[in-house]
């Protein structure tokens, strides 16, 4: 019988696998990924309130790969 703790454990395991694959595919370490995501989210936050500011920053950053 599958218990709740087993389901939660399997879900966490899958999240860790997907997380590690994402970092490897993008050739980034945890902290460099974190910094890049924070920069992009900050730019998008500003852009949400001021649509004429940082209009293509996120697109250019993501396409530079």
C-alpha positions, 0 to 999 in steps of 0.5 A: 500500500502506498502511504502519504509519506511515500508519495511525498518522498517520490514527488520530492525525488522527482523534483530534485531530479528535474532540478538537477537536469535543468541546471546541467542542461543550462550548464549553470551552478545553483548560485549562478542560476539563482542570480540570473533568475533574480535579475530577470524577475527584477526586470520583469517586475519593473516592466510590469509597472512601467511597460516602456522600461526594460521592454526587451531585457529579458528576451535579450538575456534569454536569447544570449545563450 
